[in-house]
């Protein structure tokens, strides 16, 4: 059975993007990217919302974006090698390989996918992650806290849901970012 991981970069005050929709303050340094590379190598299937998919597809569609750096190329390889399920009511066909488009998030289908998966799964994007958290599907939350407070924006975690968590990992990176990984208690 696969573990469903929600991993996201967030400001210190808990936002994945600021009030203008920007997340340029969360660009990882090489050491942090190596952490993401390690995590991605264990991911068999990614669950993505449309906006996150459109942001991340550059890892497959624009080799100029990553080919200059071995660390970025490693991430691109891991991203391309995972299956991707994109939840969207507007996209009709994917622009990347190993990608399917599903119009509605179905918690029971994800539960079945988790049970059958030999590898871990990753849910990306706070809106989709909130649905998975509400359905009790997320096993681990990985927050990378950037050393910035943005004041307002899109919350990393649902504001209408209590989550009891157990700290399982913490790590500081040179740029001042901190990884906090939590197991979601049932």
C-alpha positions as CSV (number, residue, x, y, z in Angstrom):
1,X,0.0,0.0,0.0
2,X,1.3,3.4,-0.9
3,X,1.6,6.4,1.4
4,X,-0.1,9.5,0.2
5,X,2.1,12.5,0.8
6,X,1.1,16.2,0.6
7,X,4.3,18.2,0.1
8,X,4.3,21.9,-0.3
9,X,6.4,25.0,0.1
10,X,4.8,27.6,2.4
11,X,5.6,30.9,3.8
12,X,6.2,31.1,7.6
13,X,2.7,32.4,8.0
14,X,1.2,29.4,6.1
15,X,0.6,30.5,2.5
16,X,1.6,28.6,-0.7
17,X,1.3,31.8,-2.7
18,X,0.9,35.5,-1.8
19,X,-2.2,37.6,-2.4
20,X,-1.1,38.4,-5.9
21,X,-0.7,34.6,-6.7
22,X,3.2,34.7,-6.7
23,X,5.3,32.1,-5.1
24,X,8.7,33.3,-6.3
25,X,9.8,33.6,-2.7
26,X,9.7,29.8,-2.4
27,X,12.2,28.8,-5.1
28,X,14.4,26.0,-3.6
29,X,18.2,26.1,-3.4
30,X,20.2,23.1,-4.6
31,X,20.2,21.3,-1.2
32,X,16.4,21.6,-0.9
33,X,16.0,20.5,-4.5
34,X,18.0,17.4,-3.7
35,X,15.5,16.6,-0.9
36,X,12.6,17.0,-3.4
37,X,14.5,14.7,-5.8
38,X,14.9,12.0,-3.2
39,X,11.2,12.2,-2.4
40,X,10.1,12.2,-6.1
41,X,12.1,9.1,-6.8
42,X,9.8,7.2,-4.5
43,X,6.6,8.6,-6.0
44,X,4.7,6.3,-8.4
45,X,1.7,8.5,-8.9
46,X,1.1,12.2,-8.6
47,X,-2.3,13.8,-8.0
48,X,-2.4,17.3,-9.3
49,X,-4.9,20.1,-9.7
50,X,-5.0,21.9,-13.0
51,X,-3.0,25.0,-11.9
52,X,-0.3,22.9,-10.2
53,X,-0.1,20.7,-13.3
54,X,0.3,23.7,-15.6
55,X,3.1,25.1,-13.3
56,X,4.9,21.7,-13.1
57,X,4.7,20.5,-16.7
58,X,7.8,22.6,-17.5
59,X,9.7,19.7,-16.1
60,X,8.8,17.7,-19.2
61,X,7.9,20.3,-21.9
62,X,10.9,22.7,-21.6
63,X,14.3,21.0,-21.4
64,X,16.1,24.4,-21.5
65,X,14.5,24.9,-18.0
66,X,16.5,22.1,-16.4
67,X,19.2,20.8,-18.6
68,X,22.0,23.1,-17.3
69,X,21.8,21.6,-13.8
70,X,22.3,17.9,-12.8
71,X,20.1,18.4,-9.7
72,X,17.3,19.9,-11.8
73,X,17.7,17.2,-14.5
74,X,17.4,14.6,-11.8
75,X,14.1,16.1,-10.6
76,X,12.8,16.3,-14.2
77,X,13.6,12.6,-14.7
78,X,11.7,11.7,-11.5
79,X,8.8,13.9,-12.4
80,X,8.5,12.5,-15.9
81,X,8.7,8.9,-14.7
82,X,5.8,9.1,-12.4
83,X,2.2,8.6,-13.4
84,X,0.2,11.9,-13.2
85,X,-3.6,12.2,-12.6
86,X,-4.8,15.8,-13.2
87,X,-8.1,16.9,-11.8
88,X,-9.6,19.5,-14.0
89,X,-13.0,20.4,-15.4
90,X,-11.4,22.5,-18.2
91,X,-8.5,20.5,-19.5
92,X,-9.4,17.9,-22.1
93,X,-6.0,16.4,-23.0
94,X,-2.6,16.3,-21.3
95,X,0.5,18.0,-22.6
96,X,2.8,15.5,-20.9
97,X,3.3,11.7,-21.0
98,X,2.0,9.3,-18.4
99,X,-0.8,11.7,-17.6
100,X,-4.5,11.3,-17.4
101,X,-7.2,13.9,-16.9
102,X,-10.1,13.3,-14.5
103,X,-12.9,15.8,-14.2
104,X,-13.8,15.2,-10.5
105,X,-11.8,14.2,-7.4
106,X,-13.2,10.8,-6.2
107,X,-11.9,9.9,-2.7
108,X,-12.9,6.3,-3.1
109,X,-10.9,5.9,-6.4
110,X,-7.9,7.4,-4.6
111,X,-8.3,5.1,-1.7
112,X,-8.3,2.1,-4.1
113,X,-5.3,3.5,-5.9
114,X,-3.4,3.9,-2.6
115,X,-4.2,0.3,-1.6
116,X,-3.0,-1.1,-4.9
117,X,0.1,1.1,-5.3
118,X,3.5,-0.4,-4.6
119,X,5.0,3.1,-4.5
120,X,4.1,6.3,-2.7
121,X,1.7,8.9,-4.0
122,X,2.0,12.7,-4.0
123,X,-0.8,15.2,-3.9
124,X,0.2,18.6,-5.0
125,X,-1.6,21.9,-4.7
126,X,-3.4,23.2,-1.6
127,X,-6.9,23.0,-3.0
128,X,-6.7,19.4,-4.1
129,X,-4.7,18.5,-0.9
130,X,-7.5,20.0,1.2
131,X,-10.0,17.6,-0.5
132,X,-7.7,14.7,0.2
133,X,-7.2,15.8,3.8
134,X,-10.9,16.1,4.3
135,X,-11.4,12.6,2.9
136,X,-8.8,11.2,5.4
137,X,-6.5,10.1,2.6
138,X,-3.3,11.9,3.4
139,X,-0.8,10.0,5.5
140,X,2.1,12.5,5.6
141,X,2.3,16.3,5.3
142,X,5.7,17.8,4.4
143,X,5.8,21.5,4.8
144,X,8.9,23.4,3.7
145,X,8.7,26.7,5.5
146,X,10.4,29.6,3.6
147,X,11.9,32.3,5.7
148,X,9.3,34.9,4.6
149,X,5.9,36.0,5.8
150,X,3.6,37.2,3.0
151,X,0.6,38.3,5.1
152,X,-2.1,36.8,2.9
153,X,-2.7,34.4,0.1
154,X,-3.7,30.8,-0.5
155,X,-3.4,28.7,2.7
156,X,-1.2,25.6,2.6
157,X,-3.7,23.8,4.8
158,X,-7.5,23.9,5.0
159,X,-8.7,26.5,7.5
160,X,-11.9,24.5,8.3
161,X,-10.3,21.2,9.4
162,X,-8.5,20.1,12.5
163,X,-5.6,17.8,11.9
164,X,-3.8,16.0,14.7
165,X,-0.2,15.4,13.6
166,X,3.0,13.7,14.8
167,X,6.3,15.2,13.9
168,X,8.4,12.6,12.0
169,X,11.2,14.7,10.5
170,X,12.7,18.2,10.7
171,X,15.6,19.6,8.8
172,X,17.1,23.1,8.2
173,X,18.5,24.1,4.9
174,X,21.2,26.7,4.2
175,X,18.9,29.3,2.7
176,X,16.9,29.3,6.0
177,X,14.1,27.0,4.9
178,X,12.9,24.4,7.3
179,X,11.3,21.0,6.4
180,X,8.7,19.8,8.9
181,X,7.2,16.4,8.1
182,X,4.2,15.1,10.0
183,X,2.3,11.9,10.1
184,X,-1.4,12.5,10.1
185,X,-2.9,10.7,13.1
186,X,-6.2,8.9,12.4
